Structures are given as C-alpha cells and as structure tokens.
Amino acid sequence: LNRVRNHLRHRKVVRWNSLDMKPNDDEDSMPIEFAERGPSFTHVLENKMELQALEKEARNLPTSYRAIFMLHYFQDLSLDEVSKRLGRPIGTIKVYLHRARRILYKKMKQQKPAILSVARV
C-alpha cells in the first residue's frame, strides 16, 4: 500500500478534462478529442476470423488430438486437468498437444492469406 501511495505521490500532475465542456470559453473552440486506446476494428475482426478458422480446423483434428486441444485452449484447462479428465499420462498429453499445434499451424499458414483477404472486403 505504501509503494502505491509513493508512486501516486511522485507521479506527474494529472489533468482532468471534461468530455462535455469545451477547453476554452470561446464558442469556436472544439472539444478535446482523446485517442482510442483499444485495438482497431479491423484488428479485432481479423483476430475473430482467425479464431473461427482455427476452431473450424481444430474440429477436423484426429479425435485424440482434438479433445486435448479443445480442453486446453478453448476450455482453459491446465495440462494436469486435461490429463486427469482424459485418464492419460501428462507426457502423452504434451506430445499430442504439440502434434495438434503443428498440424493446425500448417493448415492455418496455408489459409491465412484467404482469411485476411476476406477481412479486408
């Protein structure tokens, strides 16, 4: 708590600007515009399309690879949890996950130009 307080104390002066009020009393002055800090719409769309394509390709993996890949990446389970759920050794889980990623990497590398061209339309 003290470190946070010291950090805030030593920071430069913070300026607060109202988003509703004009910066000056002049009627001709424009309100202050703030740059958007989030990713661009195009970037978000490309990521979403890549994720959909990845999920589609993941559904075409062999069954043993698909189950491990989906549990780990789409259901956010740790490798230990995947191992316990599927009743397989952790070493097997790691090998199958590596193989699944390698297969998907090759497929996605081939598809990426097509995905990006659709996103730009």
Salt bridges, closest charged atoms under 4 A:
GLU50 OE2 - LYS112 NZ 3.30
GLU55 OE2 - ARG59 NH2 2.77
GLU57 OE1 - LYS107 NZ 3.77
